[in-house]
């Protein structure tokens, strides 16, 4: 499962995701930083990515358009790169189960201190 991080998530965590989520990348690394949500959605769909975002936009789109692509909605305030990375890695099994086995359109994750 490869992740496409929205521009609100740091591209600096991409190398640390490769073992758990090989092929993952971030919007800016693809030259899509000024692209519309529709273009990002289509790119993810065409290239087999799961979109990861802190914004509700993609979660809402998944309700209307269905999937693919699937979405991971990080319901967290602006946090450090380490917090975001740890949430994704710590919930890997849950993410894969929800998206693969349960075939959900969106997984919502939050972080409680």
C-alpha positions in Angstrom: 0.0 0.0 0.0 1.5 3.3 -1.1 0.6 6.6 0.5 0.2 10.0 -1.1 0.7 12.6 1.6 -1.2 15.9 1.1 0.8 19.1 1.0 -0.2 19.8 4.6 2.0 16.9 5.7 5.8 17.1 5.6 7.6 15.5 2.6 10.5 14.8 5.1 8.8 11.8 6.5 8.5 10.0 3.1 11.9 8.2 3.4 10.8 6.8 6.8 7.6 5.4 5.4 9.2 3.3 2.7 9.6 0.1 4.7 6.0 0.0 5.9 4.4 1.7 2.9 6.8 1.2 -0.1 6.4 3.7 -3.0 4.8 6.4 -0.8 5.4 10.0 -1.7 4.1 13.6 -1.1 2.3 16.0 -3.3 5.2 18.5 -3.6 7.6 15.7 -4.6 5.4 15.1 -7.6 5.1 18.7 -8.6 1.4 18.8 -7.6 1.6 21.4 -4.8 -0.7 23.8 -6.5 -3.0 21.2 -8.0 -6.7 21.1 -7.3 -8.2 18.4 -5.0 -9.8 16.9 -8.1 -6.4 16.6 -9.9 -4.8 15.1 -6.8 -7.8 12.7 -6.4 -7.4 11.6 -10.1 -3.6 11.2 -9.8 -4.1 9.0 -6.7 -6.8 6.9 -8.5 -4.7 6.5 -11.6 -1.5 5.5 -9.8 -2.9 3.4 -7.0 -2.2 5.7 -4.0 -4.1 6.1 -0.7 -4.4 9.8 0.1 -3.3 10.9 3.5 -4.5 14.3 4.7 -5.3 16.4 7.8 -8.1 18.2 5.9 -11.6 16.8 5.7 -11.8 17.6 1.9 -10.7 14.2 0.7 -12.8 12.4 3.4 -15.8 14.3 2.1 -15.0 13.5 -1.5 -14.7 9.8 -0.6 -18.3 9.9 0.7 -19.6 11.3 -2.5 -17.3 9.6 -5.1 -16.5 6.4 -3.4 -13.2 4.8 -4.0 -10.6 4.3 -5.4 -8.7 6.1 -4.1 -9.1 5.4 -0.5 -8.3 8.1 2.2 -6.6 8.2 5.5 -7.9 11.3 7.4 -5.6 12.3 10.2 -7.9 14.1 12.6 -5.0 15.8 14.4 -3.9 19.4 15.0 -0.8 20.6 13.3 1.8 18.3 14.8 5.5 17.5 14.4 6.7 15.2 11.6 7.5 12.6 14.2 4.0 12.5 15.6 2.5 12.1 12.1 5.0 9.4 11.2 4.4 7.5 14.4 0.6 7.6 13.9 0.9 6.1 10.4 3.4 3.5 11.5 1.7 2.6 14.8 -1.6 2.1 13.0 -0.3 0.3 10.0 -2.1 -2.9 10.7 -5.4 -1.1 11.5 -5.0 0.9 8.2 -4.4 -2.1 6.1 -7.2 -4.1 7.7 -9.7 -1.2 7.2 -8.7 -0.5 3.6 -7.9 -4.0 2.3 -10.1 -6.4 4.3 -13.0 -4.2 5.1 -12.7 -2.2 1.8 -13.5 1.1 3.6 -13.3 4.3 1.6 -11.8 6.3 4.5 -10.0 5.5 7.7 -10.0 8.2 10.4 -7.1 8.4 12.8 -6.6 10.7 15.7 -3.9 11.1 18.3 -4.5 11.4 22.0 -1.8 12.7 24.2 
